[in-house]
Every structure is written in structure tokens, then in C-alpha cells.
């Protein structure tokens, strides 16, 4: 009679499971024309070679080795990565329908439950996107009404900067608050004071979540949700923060519902609630409370975080390159003078326009993009990609494409200027992604960036505090956030 020590039995069991996994990975029936990539290990896939804090760096290395369409394994899930402008545009624009789904990422599903606009699917996504675009237009996106709100906010921001009297200060929460107030005015119909405890709480929740979403433990949670969901970690913090934010949103639209006047729809929540009333014959179809909560959550987070982060990069870069800052200020003096900046000034300011574009390109705010998924089996550029495959259209590979940008790793405004100093578009400039899942707030963000940037440089010269080492490398997080730093805003008046 044979007997096994517990340790021997455990080792035998593990070996048996590994052999099964190897058989699964190397099983017959796999199409021969799948995208190439590194050979995965059982269970963990390619996690052992991925930079878990900045995975886009690994993807860029794999791009060099395997080409513009490659695959890797996140645990047992095969993921396809698309690199370079030509390939990404081909997928998102020329094959828009085939790549129009959103990947089913565990942390995103747990947060939004498939509702809202960013992480929703199928017909729900189509209805919410149509509603969002139409409502943003109705509320003035791209029009004078929103421009006036932004200009009012830029004036408040200038006064806050002046209060520091040229002394060093850290600008994260202030910049977050200013940009948040624009989307809050659209969503809720009012603005917050920058020191309002509610606003500060919401901003801190969002900032922490964005930072933690890029953490190694969350990547592990997405790869092994059935195991990791029972353990403490960053995923639990994210879900807790999200619940707090969504509870605030629910309380807000409950108040709106009590005061709703169908003849005076003040903001997006009011317009949604009116749609909800109209949908009563089909209760809960699309305009239900879960969709409203997730939609407001999506728009608040996306409307605040990426634009405010870009503006923080803009001031950091101006401190790093004072000669560029001076040229922008000279153009502001020439075209605007002391008047209030307006979007119509932009076409008269090619250098400033080029600098803003280059800030967006260089800052590379969402390097990995948000993952897509295929809506059906597709053969793309000679490779077979099954329906439901997670696809990463790697934005950092587009914004740093050597074919389209002369100095992709440097800050170089000439990427958007011709030899005579005229502004020129660059087709590989895709910071808002492209195709059916491109950013719904792109026009609003462009207006905000121009008006905030020109107003700040009209009023201040930005310098680094003495002894501070200015770094243009990003901190850890899902988005590319500047390293913590202080600024000195010296009044030009």
C-alpha cells in the first residue's frame, strides 16, 4: 500500500494541473494565423515579463519584437495589442464596427455593472452615447454658453493663484476643482468653491482610484478575479470609493427628481429624468437609475481627471522650457492683449495652438487607451482575432510614432508647425482615441485646454521653486500623472 506525505501530494497535484494547462495552451485547433507574441507560462500567462506599474512600456518593447499586431496572455486570457498610427486607425476607423465593443474588465464591470457610457455594451451603450452627445450639445458644448462658463472659472482660478503671491504651492486639487466645476455645472447645474468639503472629497476619491487602477494588484485582480476578490487590496479600495461617489450621485438626482420641472430642464440630470418619465411605458429599459448613476460617474471622472492632468502638465512643461513659455506669452500679448481669451482667438495663434497639441501628445495621458473588444470573429491585417477578444489600441505608440513625429520622445512644438510658423494638423494626433469609442467630451476638453492655458499664461509666468528638480516623467497610475511638484505663479500685471 502506497502512502504520500502531504507535501508530496501537493507537489504532485500542482504538477498535474500544470500539465493540464500546458495541454490546453498547446492544444490542437488553434488557428495558425493568430497574432504572434511571447510564449505564455501556465496559469500566469505573460505576467512575469510585464512591467506591472507601467505596462505600456512592456507593450512598446513587444511592438519592436513582434510587429504592430501582437498578443500576450494576461493570466489565461489572450489579449491583442495594436501599435502605431496606421494599424490603430485601420482598426478603430476602417474596421470600426468589428472593434466597437468594450472589453469586459473585472474592475470596470464591478464599478459600473455594464451601465453608463464608458464601460457599457451593445444597445445600452449606443443609447447612452447618443443621449450624452445630444445633451452635451443642447447644454452648449462647443457654443458660447459653455465658453462663458469656462471663462468665469478661469477668472476664479486666476484669483486663487494670485492669493499665493508668487510663493510655491502644489496645484493638483486647485486645478482638479476648476476643471471639475465645468462638468459639474453641466451635470448638476452649479459649481463648488475650491475648498468645498464635498468637492474635495469627490476629487480625492477620483484621484485615488485613478492611481490605484494602474497598480500591480489591480492587474492581478483583473487576471484572477475568482481568487483575488476574496482578498484585501487596492481593488477593494477602488470599489469602496466608487460606491461613495455613486451614493453622492444618487442623493443628488433624488433631490433633482423632487424639484423637477419638465419646462425648465437645468442640467443633464434633469434632462435624463424627463427621458425617464417619457420611457414609463417601457420601465427600466434604458433611462433607469443605474444608467443615470453610472453615466454621471463616467462623465464626472472623465471630464475632470484627464483635462486637469493635462493642464498640470502644461504648467510643468512651461517651467521646464521658459523660452517656449515666453513665445506663447508674446503671441498672447499680440493677439489677445489684456482682453478675455476666446476660442475664436485660437486660429490667430498658431504657436500657442501647436504648444497645446504638443503638450497633449507629450503628456500621453492615457497611454494604454481603454481596452476594446471584437464584436465578431475578424481577420485583421492577416491575423485571426476571435469574437470577444480584448484589444488594446496602444495610444502611446500612436502619439510617439516615429513615422509621423520627428522627435517623438522630446517636447517639440514644431511637430504641429510648418516652416513658416503656420499651424499644421498631424493625423497621428489621437489623444482622444478614434472611432466609435472615441471620447464623447473631446470638443469640451479642447475648449477648456485653450481657455485655461491662455488665461493662465496671460496672467502669470510660471517658475519652479529654487532647488526643485523638474522631472517630466510620470508617476504611477492608470493615467500619466506628473510627479508631485510645486509651482510659483509670478503675476505679470
Secondary structure, DSSP 4 states (H G I P E B T S, - for coil): -----HHHHHHHHHHHHHHHHHHHHT-TT--TTSPB-PPPBTTTBTGGGS-SS-HHHHHHHHHHHH-SEEEEEETTEEEEEE-SHHHHHIIIIITTTTT-EEP--HHHHHHHTT-SSSS--HHHHHHHHHHHHHHHHHTTTTSHHHHHHHHHHHHHHHHHHHTTTT--B--HHHHHHHHHHHHHHHHTS----TT-HHHHHHHHHHHHHHHHHTSHHHHHHHHSHHHHTTS-SHHHHHHHHHHHHHHHHHHHHHHHHHT--TT---SHHHHHHHHHHHTGGGTTSSSSHHHHHHHHHHHHHHHHHHHHHHHHHHHHHHHH-HHHHHHHHHHHHHHTTTSPP-GGGGGG-HHHHHHHHHHHHHH-TTTT---EE-SS-EEETTEEE-TT-EEEE-HHHHHT-TTT-TTTTS--GGGGB-TTS-B---TT--TT--GGGS-TTHHHHHHHHHHHHHHHHHHEEEEPPTT------EESSSS-EEPS--BEEEE--
